[in-house]
């Protein structure tokens, strides 16, 4: 039954792949603009064995993961403070409302100017992109914790740090996991986009390099790797959510 459900989820993707293959094979689109999907898939093993995928993919994942970690630490801390301290909420709420919907990639030229084209500028872009989902999720999660529960813990002598790690953090986990699911694709998209625009290696940089030399098959192969990476990252987050929130979703 699970196999059938998995195939049903892949059905739209299979339709797109079939339409893509037929359009390319029928000559409706020139191969330099749209190579057949079978050609793209056939090129993947050679790219993997040559290191043209694994090395740049590792670079992109490193940048995305480190930026995501920074955003998680800062965002959760600020979100909890906004939920507990009124003046911090008053100070940061307008900033979050202004910065969250803004296009973060516009900051990339500034980050390149400050930090160069290597890792640091990409990590900074990922961090500033992902910090806001964590702030919002942490604040929303902290506000769902019962005040009665907090008062009871304080009455029993629980310290402020104990309240955070024993009461507020566990009670906020459902909201935080939703924030993680939003932030992970943001991190990948930000890392890939920064590499495409600013260079400095990574999967996005290699994709633009291949495009400049009209290596269309390589371009689509790298794009396919990006799509699969995003899908696997989301599946990993969902699996982690089911494991962490078994008590909540059961």
KEDREN-811084 format. One record per residue (C-alpha): residue number from 1; x, y, z. Coordinates in Angstrom, 2 decimals, always signed. Example, Ala and Ser with C-alpha at 12.3 -4.5 7.8 and 13.67 -1.06 7.14 Angstrom:
# residues 2
<1 <+12.30 -4.50 +7.80>>
<2 <+13.67 -1.06 +7.14>>
END
This chain:
# residues 250
<1 <+0.00 +0.00 +0.00>>
<2 <+2.82 +2.40 +0.88>>
<3 <+4.50 +1.65 -2.46>>
<4 <+1.31 +2.55 -4.32>>
<5 <+0.99 +5.79 -2.35>>
<6 <+4.60 +6.66 -3.15>>
<7 <+4.02 +6.00 -6.85>>
<8 <+0.87 +8.12 -6.74>>
<9 <+2.89 +11.05 -5.36>>
<10 <+5.43 +10.65 -8.18>>
<11 <+2.74 +10.47 -10.86>>
<12 <+2.77 +14.23 -11.71>>
<13 <+6.57 +14.17 -11.95>>
<14 <+6.45 +11.21 -14.30>>
<15 <+3.98 +13.05 -16.53>>
<16 <+6.28 +16.07 -16.70>>
<17 <+9.28 +13.84 -17.49>>
<18 <+7.37 +12.02 -20.27>>
<19 <+6.16 +15.30 -21.80>>
<20 <+9.70 +16.69 -21.59>>
<21 <+11.18 +13.60 -23.29>>
<22 <+8.57 +13.56 -26.06>>
<23 <+8.92 +17.28 -26.78>>
<24 <+12.71 +16.99 -27.02>>
<25 <+12.67 +13.81 -29.12>>
<26 <+10.04 +15.22 -31.48>>
<27 <+12.25 +18.19 -32.23>>
<28 <+9.79 +20.74 -30.87>>
<29 <+12.67 +22.28 -28.94>>
<30 <+16.32 +22.32 -30.02>>
<31 <+18.57 +20.12 -27.80>>
<32 <+20.78 +23.09 -26.95>>
<33 <+17.78 +24.60 -25.17>>
<34 <+16.10 +21.44 -23.85>>
<35 <+17.96 +18.12 -24.05>>
<36 <+15.90 +14.93 -23.55>>
<37 <+15.45 +13.96 -19.92>>
<38 <+16.98 +10.56 -20.67>>
<39 <+20.16 +12.31 -21.87>>
<40 <+20.28 +14.40 -18.70>>
<41 <+19.88 +11.35 -16.46>>
<42 <+22.48 +9.43 -18.48>>
<43 <+24.99 +12.25 -17.89>>
<44 <+24.64 +12.10 -14.11>>
<45 <+26.89 +9.06 -13.39>>
<46 <+29.84 +10.57 -15.30>>
<47 <+29.40 +13.88 -13.46>>
<48 <+29.30 +12.06 -10.11>>
<49 <+32.39 +9.96 -10.82>>
<50 <+34.35 +12.98 -12.08>>
<51 <+33.60 +14.91 -8.89>>
<52 <+31.74 +17.64 -10.78>>
<53 <+28.69 +17.17 -8.55>>
<54 <+29.74 +15.83 -5.15>>
<55 <+32.42 +18.44 -4.41>>
<56 <+30.34 +21.53 -5.32>>
<57 <+27.25 +19.99 -3.70>>
<58 <+29.23 +19.52 -0.49>>
<59 <+30.31 +23.18 -0.65>>
<60 <+26.70 +24.35 -1.10>>
<61 <+25.40 +22.12 +1.69>>
<62 <+28.15 +23.34 +4.02>>
<63 <+27.17 +26.95 +3.41>>
<64 <+23.46 +26.23 +3.76>>
<65 <+23.90 +24.15 +6.94>>
<66 <+26.18 +26.63 +8.69>>
<67 <+23.96 +29.59 +7.84>>
<68 <+20.91 +27.61 +8.97>>
<69 <+22.59 +26.76 +12.28>>
<70 <+23.42 +30.42 +12.95>>
<71 <+19.86 +31.45 +12.06>>
<72 <+18.41 +28.76 +14.32>>
<73 <+20.45 +29.77 +17.37>>
<74 <+19.86 +33.50 +16.93>>
<75 <+16.24 +33.21 +15.78>>
<76 <+15.06 +30.89 +18.54>>
<77 <+16.77 +33.00 +21.18>>
<78 <+15.22 +36.23 +19.90>>
<79 <+11.81 +34.60 +19.47>>
<80 <+11.75 +33.37 +23.06>>
<81 <+12.83 +36.81 +24.30>>
<82 <+10.08 +38.49 +22.29>>
<83 <+7.53 +36.17 +23.86>>
<84 <+8.77 +36.76 +27.41>>
<85 <+10.05 +40.38 +27.49>>
<86 <+7.62 +43.11 +26.45>>
<87 <+10.16 +45.81 +25.54>>
<88 <+12.12 +43.41 +23.31>>
<89 <+8.86 +42.54 +21.54>>
<90 <+8.19 +46.29 +21.12>>
<91 <+11.71 +46.86 +19.77>>
<92 <+12.03 +43.90 +17.37>>
<93 <+8.49 +43.40 +16.07>>
<94 <+8.61 +46.30 +13.56>>
<95 <+12.03 +45.16 +12.36>>
<96 <+10.80 +41.61 +11.79>>
<97 <+7.67 +42.86 +10.02>>
<98 <+9.82 +44.99 +7.71>>
<99 <+12.67 +42.57 +7.04>>
<100 <+10.84 +39.23 +6.78>>
<101 <+9.05 +39.91 +3.45>>
<102 <+11.96 +41.83 +1.93>>
<103 <+14.09 +40.16 -0.81>>
<104 <+17.17 +39.09 +1.14>>
<105 <+19.20 +38.46 -2.02>>
<106 <+19.39 +42.26 -2.40>>
<107 <+21.87 +42.20 +0.51>>
<108 <+24.26 +39.91 -1.40>>
<109 <+26.32 +42.71 -3.04>>
<110 <+26.84 +44.23 +0.42>>
<111 <+27.88 +40.88 +1.89>>
<112 <+30.28 +40.29 -1.01>>
<113 <+31.74 +43.76 -0.42>>
<114 <+32.16 +43.04 +3.30>>
<115 <+33.08 +39.34 +3.30>>
<116 <+34.30 +38.51 -0.21>>
<117 <+32.99 +35.91 -2.65>>
<118 <+33.95 +32.82 -0.64>>
<119 <+32.00 +31.04 +2.10>>
<120 <+31.28 +33.90 +4.49>>
<121 <+29.12 +36.02 +2.18>>
<122 <+26.92 +33.01 +1.30>>
<123 <+26.63 +31.91 +4.92>>
<124 <+25.61 +35.45 +5.91>>
<125 <+22.89 +35.51 +3.23>>
<126 <+21.55 +32.13 +4.34>>
<127 <+21.55 +33.24 +7.97>>
<128 <+19.71 +36.52 +7.37>>
<129 <+17.18 +34.71 +5.14>>
<130 <+16.42 +31.92 +7.61>>
<131 <+16.51 +33.81 +10.91>>
<132 <+13.04 +35.31 +10.51>>
<133 <+11.10 +32.01 +10.19>>
<134 <+12.81 +30.88 +13.41>>
<135 <+11.99 +34.14 +15.21>>
<136 <+8.33 +33.90 +14.25>>
<137 <+8.07 +30.17 +15.00>>
<138 <+9.86 +30.49 +18.35>>
<139 <+7.72 +33.40 +19.49>>
<140 <+4.50 +31.68 +18.43>>
<141 <+5.56 +28.43 +20.10>>
<142 <+6.59 +30.13 +23.35>>
<143 <+3.23 +31.89 +23.55>>
<144 <+1.41 +28.56 +23.40>>
<145 <+3.05 +27.44 +26.66>>
<146 <+0.56 +27.75 +29.51>>
<147 <+1.28 +30.52 +32.00>>
<148 <-0.06 +28.24 +34.72>>
<149 <+2.62 +25.71 +33.84>>
<150 <+5.30 +28.42 +33.99>>
<151 <+4.04 +29.72 +37.33>>
<152 <+3.97 +26.20 +38.76>>
<153 <+7.55 +25.59 +37.64>>
<154 <+8.68 +28.91 +39.13>>
<155 <+6.93 +28.09 +42.40>>
<156 <+8.86 +24.82 +42.56>>
<157 <+12.12 +26.75 +42.28>>
<158 <+12.93 +26.28 +38.58>>
<159 <+15.55 +28.76 +37.39>>
<160 <+15.11 +31.00 +34.34>>
<161 <+17.35 +28.77 +32.24>>
<162 <+15.43 +25.76 +33.52>>
<163 <+12.16 +27.35 +32.39>>
<164 <+13.57 +27.79 +28.90>>
<165 <+15.05 +24.33 +28.45>>
<166 <+12.55 +22.25 +30.47>>
<167 <+9.25 +24.04 +29.82>>
<168 <+9.32 +26.58 +26.98>>
<169 <+11.54 +24.71 +24.52>>
<170 <+9.68 +21.35 +24.71>>
<171 <+6.32 +23.13 +24.54>>
<172 <+7.46 +25.11 +21.48>>
<173 <+8.70 +22.10 +19.50>>
<174 <+5.64 +21.75 +17.22>>
<175 <+5.95 +25.36 +16.12>>
<176 <+9.75 +25.17 +15.89>>
<177 <+9.62 +22.11 +13.64>>
<178 <+7.29 +24.01 +11.31>>
<179 <+9.88 +26.80 +11.29>>
<180 <+12.60 +24.28 +10.43>>
<181 <+10.60 +22.97 +7.49>>
<182 <+10.20 +26.51 +6.15>>
<183 <+13.82 +27.51 +6.78>>
<184 <+15.55 +24.47 +5.23>>
<185 <+14.43 +25.16 +1.63>>
<186 <+15.12 +28.86 +2.22>>
<187 <+18.68 +27.92 +3.16>>
<188 <+19.22 +25.81 +0.05>>
<189 <+17.67 +28.37 -2.29>>
<190 <+19.72 +31.19 -0.74>>
<191 <+22.99 +29.24 -1.02>>
<192 <+22.36 +28.20 -4.64>>
<193 <+21.21 +31.69 -5.65>>
<194 <+24.18 +33.40 -4.00>>
<195 <+26.55 +31.06 -5.85>>
<196 <+24.82 +31.76 -9.17>>
<197 <+25.07 +35.52 -8.71>>
<198 <+28.40 +35.98 -6.93>>
<199 <+30.35 +32.88 -7.96>>
<200 <+32.78 +31.39 -5.49>>
<201 <+32.13 +27.72 -6.33>>
<202 <+29.31 +25.51 -5.18>>
<203 <+26.57 +23.88 -7.24>>
<204 <+25.02 +27.20 -8.25>>
<205 <+28.34 +28.57 -9.45>>
<206 <+29.03 +25.44 -11.51>>
<207 <+25.56 +25.65 -13.07>>
<208 <+26.17 +29.21 -14.29>>
<209 <+29.64 +28.21 -15.53>>
<210 <+28.13 +25.38 -17.58>>
<211 <+25.44 +27.72 -18.92>>
<212 <+28.04 +30.21 -20.18>>
<213 <+29.60 +27.48 -22.33>>
<214 <+26.20 +26.18 -23.51>>
<215 <+26.71 +22.83 -21.75>>
<216 <+22.95 +22.46 -21.55>>
<217 <+22.93 +18.81 -20.49>>
<218 <+25.19 +19.65 -17.54>>
<219 <+22.98 +22.62 -16.65>>
<220 <+19.87 +20.46 -16.46>>
<221 <+21.76 +17.70 -14.65>>
<222 <+22.87 +20.14 -11.94>>
<223 <+19.36 +21.58 -11.77>>
<224 <+18.00 +18.06 -11.28>>
<225 <+20.49 +17.50 -8.45>>
<226 <+19.28 +20.73 -6.80>>
<227 <+15.67 +19.59 -7.03>>
<228 <+16.43 +16.15 -5.61>>
<229 <+18.52 +17.72 -2.83>>
<230 <+15.61 +19.95 -1.83>>
<231 <+13.20 +17.01 -1.89>>
<232 <+15.46 +14.82 +0.24>>
<233 <+16.08 +17.66 +2.71>>
<234 <+12.33 +18.17 +3.14>>
<235 <+11.79 +14.43 +3.56>>
<236 <+14.52 +14.36 +6.21>>
<237 <+12.85 +17.22 +8.12>>
<238 <+9.48 +15.47 +7.96>>
<239 <+11.01 +12.25 +9.27>>
<240 <+12.70 +14.16 +12.09>>
<241 <+9.41 +15.88 +12.90>>
<242 <+7.56 +12.57 +13.15>>
<243 <+10.23 +11.21 +15.47>>
<244 <+10.56 +14.31 +17.67>>
<245 <+6.82 +15.03 +17.85>>
<246 <+5.59 +11.46 +18.21>>
<247 <+3.99 +12.47 +21.51>>
<248 <+2.28 +15.42 +19.85>>
<249 <+1.01 +13.84 +16.64>>
<250 <+0.05 +10.51 +18.17>>
END
